[in-house]
Amino acid sequence: MNGLSDVRLTLHSQELVAGQEKGLRSGDLRNAPADLSRWGLFWHRLHTRKALLDLSTEQLRDIGLSREQARAEGLKPFWRL
């Protein structure tokens, strides 16, 4: 691993610990329904990310995202946060 990867892993582990101390799950941080199974959460992410790609410029402005931000989020694989 290079130094940047080590830093990312360290920061990510610190975020996970902080979330556990606050009693948060990663799904809670993304506004997904709390009663979803793992596959349900994946399905939710897949469809909401695809929906971002179809929003108009006015709709994106309403939710506070630029076209580039929506595209970056919309093209993420469903298993990534």
C-alpha positions, 0 to 999 in steps of 0.5 A: 500500500502507498501512504495515501491508501494508509491514510484513507483506511485510517480515516475511514476506520475513524469514521466507522468508530465515530458512527458506532459511538453515536449508534449510527448505521451507514444506512442511517447516514444516507436516509434509507428506510431503517427496516431494509435488509442488506439487499433492500439497501442495495436495491434502494441505492441502485434505484435512487442513484439511477433516478439522480441521473434523470433529474433536470437541472432545475430539480438538481438545483432544488436539492442542492446538487450540481450536474457533476455531483449527481453524475458522480453519485449516480454512477457509483456501484450500489455496494459503495456508500 
